[in-house]
Amino acid sequence: MRITILFMCAALTVITINAQKKNPPPRAIINAVEQVDVLKTDGFKIDFPAKPARTVAPIDTAYGKTNMVSYRLGTTYGFYGVNYIDFPTVISDKTEISLRFDAVKAALINSAEDRLISETEISFGGNPGMEYVIEGKDTTLTMRCLFIQQRFFQLLIVTKGKLSKSTERVKNFNQKNIDKFINSFSVTELPTPKLTAVELPKDFGIEINSSIFTSRFFGFSIRMPENWSIVEKEQTDVLKDLSVQESENSSEKIQKSLDLSLKNTEVLLFMTKADAETSVNSAVIAIAAERVSFPNFEPKAIADSFVKTFLEPDEKILRQPSAVKIGGVDFSWVEVENTSKKFKQRFYIANRKGIALQLLVIYENETELKTFLDLLTTVKFF
């Protein structure tokens, strides 16, 4: 039996950032009319061929609205740009950074005419980075992406023509300009991160008395279903391992997400309708807590990210992310169906103390769903 909660928790590791989507440069290349300007602002330095235009654009993210700062310059021979966005916390987990780079690459290749020529892992002063070369219809994009503490940089040049069809003279000329621009980049100062990711506590203060599950850490209680079986931690860990094994046939992105989720999620309560050791049943009710990179995350943004990015091919959305109050607290929930395994699941998430409190039901029939919905009416926050 697949532990779907672990898969769904993985959605929390991905942030919905429009800044990471391809922001195509203008097709019309204009001539630079000013003298060379060495950009030295916003805590970094880079040599543009001339003075670039600076723009600040508001964007929606999983932790609310923020700004993407861009510098742009068009010349006869190419388009130069620098974009950056500040996250509220330092991004350091290698798997999470890898997932974010993967999202950038997917956003850059957004039409049938785009072709990935190369991708190279790089290091900038010990900070992780990736460099992509992508052919478009009549241009070639070179982009270097860097994570430096909480700031994400994109350094890019768009040159005319396809790299694969260019003469050696054109290739050498363009590469000289690319190297001169990108290699001139340096960081002079970074702002202090506004927040620090909240670590999971060693003790959630869990008590189970008279069929009432309580977490003193979350200040949360819920009545448990009658005649359901509690899966002990040892068995839960076994199911986690089996879940990882099943994911081997999934996409690389889902495998990475599951790995990241397993490192950051603690299952507080896992119950099955029937004893897993004596029968087979997909009905599950679970409560979990996940460490999230940004303690100011918005639950709905996380649910949106999940349905757009993390569904398996045999899963379909039954209910788009929606807001609901449970016990007076704001939750976001989504419902999906696994068409091949014939079960449905509902996933609820709330931001409590900067940690994702999650409630999950996997069910096969309306009776099992009603059992869970009845439990939600007993939720109390204190």
Stockholm file with secondary structure:
# STOCKHOLM 1.0

chainA/1-382         MRITILFMCAALTVITINAQKKNPPPRAIINAVEQVDVLKTDGFKIDFPAKPARTVAPIDTAYGKTNMVSYRLGTTYGFYGVNYIDFPTVISDKTEISLRFDAVKAALINSAEDRLISETEISFGGNPGMEYVIEGKDTTLTMRCLFIQQRFFQLLIVTKGKLSKSTERVKNFNQKNIDKFINSFSVTELPTPKLTAVELPKDFGIEINSSIFTSRFFGFSIRMPENWSIVEKEQTDVLKDLSVQESENSSEKIQKSLDLSLKNTEVLLFMTKADAETSVNSAVIAIAAERVSFPNFEPKAIADSFVKTFLEPDEKILRQPSAVKIGGVDFSWVEVENTSKKFKQRFYIANRKGIALQLLVIYENETELKTFLDLLTTVKFF
#=GR chainA/1-382 SS CCCHHHHHHGGGGCCCCGGGSCCCCCSSCCCCCSCCEEEEETTEEEEESSCCEEEEEEEEETTEEEEEEEEEEECSSEEEEEEEEECSSCCCCHHHHHHHHHHHHHHHCCSTTCEEEEEEEEEETTEEEEEEEEECSSEEEEEEEEEETTEEEEEEEEEESCGGGCCHHHHHHHHHHHHHHHTTCEECCCCCCSCCCCCCCSCCCEEEETTEEEETTTTEEEECCTTCEECCHHHHHHHHHHHHHHGGGSCHHHHHHHHHHHHHEEEEEEEESSCTTTCCCCCEEEEEEEECSCTTCCHHHHHHHHHHHCCCTTEEEEEEEEEEEETTEEEEEEEEEETTTTEEEEEEEEEETTEEEEEEEEESSHHHHHHHHHHHTTCEEC
#=GC SS_cons         CCCHHHHHHGGGGCCCCGGGSCCCCCSSCCCCCSCCEEEEETTEEEEESSCCEEEEEEEEETTEEEEEEEEEEECSSEEEEEEEEECSSCCCCHHHHHHHHHHHHHHHCCSTTCEEEEEEEEEETTEEEEEEEEECSSEEEEEEEEEETTEEEEEEEEEESCGGGCCHHHHHHHHHHHHHHHTTCEECCCCCCSCCCCCCCSCCCEEEETTEEEETTTTEEEECCTTCEECCHHHHHHHHHHHHHHGGGSCHHHHHHHHHHHHHEEEEEEEESSCTTTCCCCCEEEEEEEECSCTTCCHHHHHHHHHHHCCCTTEEEEEEEEEEEETTEEEEEEEEEETTTTEEEEEEEEEETTEEEEEEEEESSHHHHHHHHHHHTTCEEC
//
